Amino acid sequence: MTINIPQFTDEERIAALIEQLDAYIAQYHGGAVELVGVEGKKVKVRLGGACLNCPLSPATLQGWVAGTIKQFFPDYDVEEAA
């Protein structure tokens, strides 16, 4: 018996991870994070909601978002999209 396990691209897996991060940030802080795109080994995200103009948004971006992505995708860098 052969079991077919679906194969997902890194971009699909990163998008799913960011969706989970977004739900957490929205629930606990009223903020938001969305995937803008993956270009090579760069993940571009945009913070929103309560994260806009928040003095702690760099910590959210680097600590939660980039830190979590690096745990699962160590070869990728995360940056905020303009």
N, C-alpha and C positions, 0 to 999 in steps of 0.2 A: 504494500500500500504506500502510495506516495502522497505526502502532505504538501500542499502548495502554500507556502508562507508568503504573504505579499511583501514585495520589496518597495521601500520608499526612498526617495532621494533625500539627500541632506537638507535641501530646501524645504521639503514637505515636513520633515521631522523637526526642523528649526521652527517652522510656522506653527506646528502643533505645540511646541514648548512655549513659544511666545503667547499663544492663546491661553495657556495655563497661567503664565505669569500675569497676563492682563486681567484674568478673572481674580487672581489673588490681590493684585494692586487695587483693582476697582472695589473689591469687597472691603478691604481693610483701610484703604487710604483715599478712596474716591478718585484715584488717578487712572491712567490708562497707558498702555504701551501697544503699539501696532508695528507689524513688520512692513517696512517700505519695500525691501527687496534684498536679495542676496546677489552680490557681484563678486565672483571669484570666491575668495575666502573672507570677504567683508559682509557683515550683516548690518543692514541699515534699518534703524528703528526710529519711531517718533513717539515722544511722550505727550500725553494729553490729559484732559480732565484737571484734577487738582494738582497735577504735576507741573502744569503751565505756570511759569513765574515763581515756582516754589524754590526757596533757597536750597532745599535738600534734593532737588531733582538730579544733580550730578551724582550724588550718592546712590540714588535709586538706579540711575543708568549704569553706573560702574559696578555697584555692589550687587544689586539684585539681578538686573537684566544681563549685563556682561558676565558677571560672576557665574550665574546659573548656566548660561550658554557655554562658557568655557569649560564647565565641569563635564558636559556631554560632547562638546565639539571643540577640543583644545586647539585645533588648527585655525579656528575662525576668530576674527577680531570684530568687535561691535562698535559702531559709531552712531551718533545721532544724525538723522537726516535733516537737511536744512529746510 
